[in-house]
Amino acid sequence: MSYLTVEKKANIFKEFGGSEKNTGSIEAQVALLTERITGISAHMKQNKKDFASNRGLMKMVGQRKRLLSYLSKTNLSGYRALIEKLGLRK
C-alpha cells in the first residue's frame, strides 16, 4: 500500500483547502479521504481476504459520505465543484 507522504498531503491541502495550513476545510478533508480510499481500494483488489483493511475502507467511505452530505447542505455550489474535480459521481 502506498502511504501519503508529507509533500503529497501538503499538495492536497494547497489545492483543495486554499493553503497548506488549512487542513480543516471540508474540501481538503474529502480530497484526502478520497486519495486514501483509492489507495486502499487498489490494495483490496489484490488482497480480497484482508478484512481489517476492508473495515477501515468502509469507515473512510462513510466518513467521506458524511462530510459530502454536510457540504451539500451548507454550500451546494462548492459541493458540485468538488465532486466534479474529484470525479466522484458518474
Long-range contacts (C-beta under 8 A, 24 or more apart in sequence): 1-39, 1-40, 1-42, 1-43, 1-53, 2-39, 3-39, 4-32, 4-35, 4-36, 4-39, 8-35, 16-82, 16-85, 26-67, 26-70, 26-71, 27-71, 27-78, 27-82, 29-67, 30-64, 30-67, 30-68, 30-71, 30-82, 30-86, 31-82, 31-86, 33-60, 33-63, 33-64, 33-67, 34-64, 34-86, 34-88, 36-60, 37-61, 37-64
